Amino acid sequence: MRTDSIRPTMMARSWWIAAVVLLAAGMSWEALGNPDLEKSWSRKIANAKERFVVLSAFSPKAVLDRETGLVWERSPSTELRTWLEAMGDCYSRIVGDRLGWRLPTIEELASLIDPTQSSPPLLPRGHPFTNVQSGGQLYWASTSLFSTPPNAFAMKPSDGTVGVNIKALREGLVWCVRGGYGHSPDVLSE
């Protein structure tokens, strides 16, 4: 039996397994060997001025969250959209002359909430974001409810609650993000 034809197949399989493990962990190839990126979700940065960096390269319209490694719009839209409109809005959004934006997962959106805050929005004290609505409006997440794909998760920054809404009927706000792992394409149906 020839083993030279098996070796490339085994190497390709190993590469795919490594890629799946990295993606499942929310990491990229660049994160390997970089302790700052490898540990970004395990860090807690209490000081908002250290945690958030307004990116001048994005015509200061984007903010890097050093705690998660995600880049957020500095000033989210105030227009209400259905979930599908929100998804399309982020995919076509240009912020700081850059495409590549998407709707955040519910975990990513919730990572912005500081439960120790008492006045809305419940973002860390001293955060650099502007235009974040705190009157009880929902912000869409890309995360669909697995058991009921026509529903998706949303969050209220006013009190940090997470809820489920009907994608096609309910309108919510849009706060786009770059980086991270994104949504599961298996449940994009409406």
Residue pairs with C-beta under 8 A, 6 or more apart in sequence:
22 28
22 29
22 31
22 32
23 181
26 41
26 180
26 181
27 37
27 38
28 37
30 37
31 37
31 38
32 38
37 69
40 66
40 67
40 68
40 69
41 67
41 68
41 69
43 66
43 67
44 67
45 51
45 66
45 67
46 124
47 126
48 123
48 124
48 125
48 126
48 127
48 128
49 126
50 66
51 65
51 66
51 67
51 124
52 63
52 64
52 65
52 66
52 124
52 127
52 128
52 129
53 63
53 64
53 66
54 60
54 62
54 63
54 74
54 128
55 62
55 63
55 64
55 71
55 96
57 96
58 71
58 95
58 96
58 97
58 98
59 96
59 97
60 74
60 96
61 73
61 74
61 75
61 95
61 96
62 71
62 72
62 73
62 74
62 95
62 96
62 98
62 178
63 71
63 72
63 73
63 74
63 128
63 129
64 70
64 71
65 71
65 72
65 111
65 112
67 111
68 108
68 111
68 180
69 179
69 180
70 104
70 108
70 111
70 177
70 178
70 179
70 180
71 177
71 178
71 179
72 112
72 129
72 175
72 176
72 177
73 93
73 95
73 101
73 175
73 176
73 177
74 128
74 129
74 130
75 129
75 130
75 131
76 129
76 131
76 132
76 133
76 139
76 173
76 174
76 175
76 176
77 89
77 173
77 174
77 175
78 131
78 133
78 173
79 173
79 174
80 137
80 171
80 172
80 173
81 89
81 140
81 171
81 172
81 173
81 174
82 167
82 168
82 169
82 170
82 171
83 140
83 152
83 165
83 167
83 168
83 170
83 172
83 190
84 167
84 168
84 190
86 103
86 140
86 172
86 174
87 102
87 103
87 142
87 188
89 174
89 176
90 101
90 102
90 103
90 174
90 176
90 177
91 101
91 102
92 99
93 99
93 101
93 176
95 101
95 176
98 178
100 178
101 176
101 177
101 178
102 142
102 176
102 177
102 178
102 182
102 183
103 140
103 141
103 142
103 174
103 176
103 177
103 183
104 141
104 142
104 175
104 176
104 177
104 180
105 141
105 142
105 143
105 180
105 181
105 182
105 183
106 141
106 143
106 153
106 154
106 155
106 162
107 143
108 141
108 177
108 180
109 139
109 141
109 155
109 175
110 155
110 160
110 162
112 123
112 124
112 157
113 122
113 123
113 155
113 157
113 160
114 122
114 123
114 124
114 125
115 122
115 160
117 123
117 124
117 125
120 134
120 135
120 157
120 158
120 159
121 132
121 133
121 134
121 157
121 158
122 157
122 158
122 159
122 160
123 129
123 132
123 157
132 157
132 175
133 139
133 157
133 158
133 173
134 157
134 158
135 158
136 156
136 158
136 159
137 156
137 158
137 172
137 173
138 154
138 155
138 156
138 163
138 165
138 170
138 172
138 173
139 154
139 155
139 156
139 157
139 172
139 173
139 174
139 175
140 152
140 154
140 172
140 173
140 174
141 152
141 153
141 154
141 155
142 152
142 182
142 183
143 152
143 153
143 183
143 184
144 151
144 152
144 153
144 167
144 183
144 184
144 187
144 188
144 189
145 151
145 152
145 153
145 164
145 187
146 187
148 164
149 187
149 188
149 189
149 190
150 166
150 167
150 168
150 189
150 190
151 164
151 165
151 166
151 167
152 164
152 165
152 167
153 162
153 163
153 164
153 165
154 162
154 163
154 164
154 165
154 170
154 172
155 161
155 162
155 163
156 163
165 172
167 190
168 190
